[in-house]
Amino acid sequence: MQSALDLASSGYYVYLLEKSSAIGGLMSQLDKTFPTNDCAM
């Protein structure tokens, strides 16, 4: 993501593709995160 942002700010066209039906990867599937037990959403 950071690389895409850096390239876009340098004037390049950037396209991000997601292979699954929802964005967010593994973090969107987690209920709580370590070590604080904060909500992952």
C-alpha positions as CSV (number, residue, x, y, z in Angstrom):
1,M,0.0,0.0,0.0
2,Q,2.7,2.4,0.9
3,S,4.6,1.7,-2.3
4,A,1.4,2.4,-4.3
5,L,0.9,5.7,-2.4
6,D,4.5,6.7,-3.1
7,L,4.3,5.9,-6.8
8,A,0.9,7.7,-7.1
9,S,2.3,10.8,-5.4
10,S,5.2,10.7,-7.9
11,G,2.8,10.9,-10.8
12,Y,2.4,7.3,-11.8
13,Y,-0.9,5.7,-12.4
14,V,-1.4,2.9,-9.8
15,Y,-4.0,0.1,-9.8
16,L,-4.6,-2.1,-6.8
17,L,-6.2,-5.5,-7.4
18,E,-7.8,-7.7,-4.7
19,K,-8.1,-11.4,-5.5
20,S,-10.9,-12.0,-3.0
21,S,-14.4,-10.7,-3.0
22,A,-13.8,-8.4,0.0
23,I,-10.9,-5.9,0.7
24,G,-8.9,-5.9,3.9
25,G,-7.0,-9.2,3.9
26,L,-6.6,-11.1,7.1
27,M,-7.2,-8.1,9.4
28,S,-10.8,-7.8,8.3
29,Q,-11.4,-11.4,9.4
30,L,-10.1,-10.9,12.9
31,D,-12.3,-10.1,15.8
32,K,-9.6,-8.8,18.2
33,T,-5.9,-7.8,17.8
34,F,-3.0,-8.5,20.1
35,P,-1.9,-7.2,22.6
36,T,-4.6,-4.7,23.4
37,N,-7.7,-6.7,22.4
38,D,-8.9,-3.8,20.3
39,C,-11.5,-4.4,17.6
40,A,-9.8,-5.2,14.3
41,M,-12.5,-3.3,12.3
